[in-house]
Amino acid sequence: MSSRVGIVLAGGFARRFGDRDKTLAELRGRPLIAHAVQSLRPVVDRVIVSCRHEQRPSFERVLSNVTYRLDPTPDEGPLAGLDAALDGLDAAEAVVSTADRPLVPTDLYRHLLDARSTEAIVIRADGIDQPIPAVFDVPALRTAVSDQRARGTRRLRAVLDGIEYMTVPATMVTRRWGEHVLTDINTPAQLDRLNEFL
């Protein structure tokens, strides 16, 4: 049993990014997915990448020592991808992130892991509790995901409806680690701006 796993959700179609796979677009010369995996490694026993079947060969060229969980229903949103990652998972704690948040630092994950005293700890940004990046008790997360999937829910944020969680303000996060650490890349223009800034 791995006591702690990292889960990177990477199977979205990212239609706003155009006709290429956003997760393989480069920031500072490296694919976004590689940044996401690298920052998780120091704080988890293993990293799981949830992705579509056709993505795996490309990921295998840029990643090593990860476990792939293929999403059988990639058109059903990130909740389905998380469900696939949790299937059969034998772990106590999960650090959940996405491939399109490449600047989340290892120290932020470490802070969330150290601070968690309930079933989950999430970041509150602009009055909204964000399920990513976050740390979850795996049994509680599995139950919440199963319940929401049974209801036909696709929104990832819905898992928080069934979990006891605590929050960390985004203002504290950006004050401590920088204004761009929570940046979510959705378009090529956003990626270009971030590359220019860095």
C-alpha positions in Angstrom: 0.0 0.0 0.0 1.2 3.5 -0.9 0.4 5.8 2.0 0.4 8.8 -0.3 -0.2 9.2 -4.0 -0.2 12.1 -6.4 -3.0 12.2 -9.0 -2.6 14.3 -12.1 -5.7 14.8 -14.2 -4.6 15.1 -17.8 -7.4 13.6 -19.9 -9.5 16.7 -20.8 -10.0 17.7 -24.4 -9.0 21.4 -23.7 -11.0 22.6 -26.7 -10.1 26.3 -25.9 -6.5 25.4 -26.6 -7.0 24.6 -30.2 -6.1 21.5 -32.1 -3.1 20.3 -30.1 -2.9 18.6 -26.7 -2.5 21.3 -24.1 -0.8 19.0 -21.7 2.2 18.7 -24.1 2.5 22.4 -24.8 5.8 23.7 -23.4 6.5 26.1 -20.6 10.2 27.0 -20.2 11.0 24.3 -22.7 9.2 21.4 -20.9 5.6 20.0 -21.4 3.0 21.2 -18.9 2.4 17.6 -17.8 6.1 17.2 -16.9 6.0 20.3 -14.6 2.9 19.0 -12.9 4.4 15.6 -12.2 7.8 16.9 -11.1 6.4 19.1 -8.4 4.4 16.2 -6.9 7.2 13.6 -6.8 9.0 14.8 -3.6 5.9 14.5 -1.5 4.2 11.3 -2.7 5.2 7.7 -2.9 4.0 7.4 -6.5 2.3 9.5 -9.2 -0.8 8.5 -11.1 -1.6 10.2 -14.4 -5.2 9.9 -15.5 -5.5 10.3 -19.3 -7.1 9.2 -22.5 -5.8 6.1 -24.2 -4.4 8.0 -27.2 -2.4 10.3 -24.9 -0.4 7.6 -23.3 2.3 7.1 -26.0 3.1 10.8 -26.0 3.2 11.0 -22.2 5.5 8.0 -22.1 8.0 9.9 -24.2 8.2 12.8 -21.7 7.5 11.1 -18.3 9.0 8.2 -16.4 8.1 6.3 -13.3 4.4 7.1 -13.3 1.4 4.9 -13.3 -1.2 5.5 -16.0 -5.0 5.1 -15.4 -6.8 5.3 -18.6 -10.2 7.1 -18.5 -12.8 4.8 -20.2 -15.2 7.7 -20.5 -13.1 10.8 -21.4 -16.0 12.7 -22.7 -17.6 12.8 -19.2 -15.3 15.4 -17.7 -12.7 15.5 -14.9 -14.8 13.7 -12.4 -14.7 10.6 -14.6 -11.0 11.0 -14.9 -10.6 11.1 -11.1 -12.9 8.1 -10.8 -10.6 6.2 -13.1 -7.5 7.2 -11.1 -9.2 6.1 -7.8 -10.3 2.7 -9.1 -8.6 0.0 -7.1 -6.3 2.5 -5.5 -4.8 1.3 -2.2 -3.6 4.5 -0.5 -4.5 6.6 2.5 -4.0 10.1 1.1 -4.1 11.7 -2.4 -2.6 14.9 -3.6 -4.8 15.9 -6.6 -3.7 18.3 -9.3 -4.0 18.9 -13.1 -1.6 19.1 -15.9 -2.6 22.7 -16.7 -1.4 24.1 -13.4 2.4 23.9 -14.0 3.6 26.3 -11.4 2.2 24.7 -8.2 5.3 24.3 -6.1 6.2 21.3 -4.1 6.3 23.4 -0.9 2.6 24.2 -1.4 1.7 20.5 -1.6 3.8 20.0 1.5 2.0 22.8 3.3 -1.4 21.3 2.4 -0.3 17.8 3.5 1.0 19.1 6.9 -2.0 21.3 7.5 -4.8 18.8 6.7 -6.8 17.8 9.8 -10.1 16.8 8.1 -11.0 14.7 5.1 -9.6 17.3 2.7 -7.9 20.6 2.5 -8.5 22.9 -0.5 -7.8 26.5 -1.6 -10.4 29.1 -1.6 -10.0 31.6 -4.4 -12.4 34.5 -5.0 -14.9 33.0 -2.6 -14.9 29.6 -4.4 -13.5 26.5 -2.9 -11.3 24.8 -5.5 -10.9 21.0 -5.6 -7.5 21.4 -7.3 -4.8 21.5 -6.1 -5.9 19.8 -2.9 -5.2 16.9 -0.5 -7.8 14.3 0.2 -8.4 11.3 2.4 -8.7 8.5 -0.2 -11.6 6.6 1.2 -13.6 9.8 1.7 -12.7 11.0 -1.8 -13.7 7.7 -3.4 -17.1 7.8 -1.7 -17.7 11.4 -2.7 -16.7 10.7 -6.3 -18.9 7.6 -6.5 -21.9 9.5 -5.1 -21.6 12.3 -7.5 -21.1 10.0 -10.5 -24.2 8.1 -9.5 -26.1 11.4 -9.7 -24.7 12.0 -13.2 -22.5 14.9 -12.0 -19.5 15.9 -14.1 -18.2 18.9 -12.2 -15.1 18.2 -10.2 -16.1 20.7 -7.6 -19.1 18.6 -6.7 -16.9 16.2 -4.7 -16.7 18.8 -2.0 -20.4 18.5 -1.3 -19.8 15.2 0.3 -16.5 15.8 2.1 -15.6 17.5 5.3 -12.9 19.9 4.3 -10.9 22.9 5.5 -9.7 25.8 3.4 -6.6 27.8 2.8 -7.0 31.3 1.3 -5.5 31.9 -2.1 -4.3 35.3 -0.9 -2.0 33.5 1.6 -0.8 31.1 -1.1 0.1 33.8 -3.6 1.6 36.0 -1.0 3.9 33.1 0.1 4.7 31.5 -3.3 4.0 34.1 -5.9 1.1 35.5 -7.9 1.3 32.8 -10.7 1.5 29.6 -8.7 -2.2 28.9 -9.1 -2.4 29.9 -12.8 -4.6 27.6 -14.8 -3.5 27.5 -18.5 -6.6 27.4 -20.8 -5.4 29.1 -24.0 -2.2 29.4 -26.0 -2.3 33.2 -25.3 -2.2 32.5 -21.5 0.7 30.1 -22.0 2.6 32.7 -24.1 2.1 35.3 -21.4 3.3 33.0 -18.7 6.4 32.1 -20.8 7.1 35.8 -21.3 6.7 36.5 -17.6 9.1 33.7 -16.6 
